[in-house]
C-alpha cells in the first residue's frame, strides 16, 4: 500500500512539473513582458521553495503585454488574462459549459489543475463577470489556491488591486472590495453569480447584501461600473458547498 501510494505521488509530481513547463512556455509565447511571469508559470503547480520570493509591482502588471494571436493559436477559447500581483498571472478562457476546464488545462490537455475560466455565456458588457479556478489544497500555489491568503485582514488591506485584460487589449484595474465565504445553498438570499440587474434599485440592494455577506470589506470610492468575481472551492466552513470569493470593482 505504501509503495503504491509513493508511485501515485511520484506520478502526480511528474505530471504537475510537466504542466509547469508548459505554462512557462505559454508565458513566453503570450508576450508577457515582465520578469515575474516566468516565476509564476514555473511555480503555479507546486509549493514555492522556502526562502524564494517573487515580487510583481502594480506598475509592471499595468504595462504587461500579450500576443493574443499566438494565444488564440494555442486555444481559441482565450478571452483574457488575469493578474493579481504576486499571486496569479494566468490566461482566462470562455466555454459553452462550466465542466470542460475543470479537468483540462489551457492547452486542452487533461489536468487536475484545470484552467481559469469565465462563467459560461458571460458577455463583455455584463456588470459582474465571474472567473472560476481550482483550489488545489493546503500548501499549493496552483490556480486559485492562493486566493485564501485574502482571508488575512492585513493581506487584504495591503493587496487591494487586481488586473484584467480582455482579448481586445482593454486592461482594467479593479479594487478588491470584498472577501466572501459563501455557501451555495444560500443562493435564495444572495447569489454571487448574478451578472446584471433589472434596475439600479435592484443593483444597490445586491451590493448592500454583498457588504453584509462579506468576511472582509472595503467601501469603494464610488459605485462600481463593473465587477469581477474570483471564485474557488473552500471546504473548511461549508464542506463541498463552500466557496471563497474575491470581488473587485472599478
Buried (B, 14 or more C-beta within 10 A) or exposed (E): EEEEEEEEEEEEEEBBEEBBEBBBBBBBBBBBEBEBBBBBBBBBBBEBEEEEEBEBEBEBBBEBBBEBEBBEEBBEBBBBBBBBBBBBBBBBBBBEEBEBBBBBBBBBEEBBBBBBBBBBEBEEEBBBBBBBBBBBEEEBBBBBBBBBBBBEEEBBEEBBBBBBBBBEEEBBBBBBBBBBBBEBEEEEEBEBEBBEBEEEEEBEEBBEEBEEBBBBBBEBEEEBEBBBBBBBBBEEEBEEBBBBBBBBBB
